[in-house]
Amino acid sequence: MEEIAAALEASSLGAAMRDSTILYPIVNILHLIGLVMVLGGIGLLDLRMLGLARQLPLAGVYGLLTGTAVAGVCVQMGSGFLLFASDATALIANDAFLLKMLLFAAALLNAALFRLLWRKRIATWDAAPPFAGRMQSALSLFMWGTIGALGRLIAYV
Amino acid sequence: MHLRAPTALVIMICAMLLAPVPLSAHHGWSSYDASKAVKVEVPLAAVRYQNPHGEIEIEHEGKTWVIVLAPVSRMQARGLPQDDLKVGETVIVEAYPRRDGEPEMRAERITVKGKTVELR
């Protein structure tokens, strides 16, 4: 793990992220936009699944917000990898970063499982929402919010 | 089971509040002790002019200290280009040591070749 991080940090990609004046700030801003997309996508979807804004038809909302969240996760993985490359050896020893990665994996698994289990029940969700599904939505909201908070805290632990 | 909007909001707020709090700060100004400000004139032992923030190393009181400067764009904008920071060059650093005792300080300002640059 340390070797991989050291190699990545020493790579031309890591060097470019550190040495360029504008690259790091640009990628940093992209990572912020991606966070807004993730929370605005999956966070709002979770709230809708929990019963908020029932006047909005779930059939339309589900696709829109899932797409926004998936696009956001893609932005986060790309920009996050670049930020990681700039300072990899310090980051793999950073508790906030490690917990964030653990929660990120768990949140992705939860989202995939949610889709697998409940996608066919979207049409009847509001009439008969499954309890387990709603617990997954609440858990999702908690995990993605915490992931965002942990990202911000990496520089402070 | 139907949750009402307020219930959902309560769940969301609880989720935010449960986010872990860091045990010790590192890069924020609060993790450095401004009441123990250090002002030294020393030669630069090492220079890393890089993002997310530049760093220099100095020898001070028998230890090698890492001095955290500022993001590259800020140093450039305030008149501290890479060429001004050379290993061996004597500079005046005003900085605050970390509260946890690690040999690291955050610089308030640095004077190179008679020119003082604010870094906060």
Interface residues (C-beta under 8 A of the other chain):
Chain A: M17 R18 D19 S20 T21 I22 L23 Y24 P25 N28 G43 L47 L50 G51 L52 A53 S86 D87 A96 L99 P129 F131 R134 A138 L141 F142 G145 T146 A149 L150 L153 A155 Y156 V157
Chain B: M1 H2 L3 R4 A5 T7 A8 L9 I11 M12 C14 A15 M16 L18 A19 P20 P22 L23 S24 A25 H26 H27 G28 S31 Y49 Q50 N51 P52 P71 V72 S73 Q76
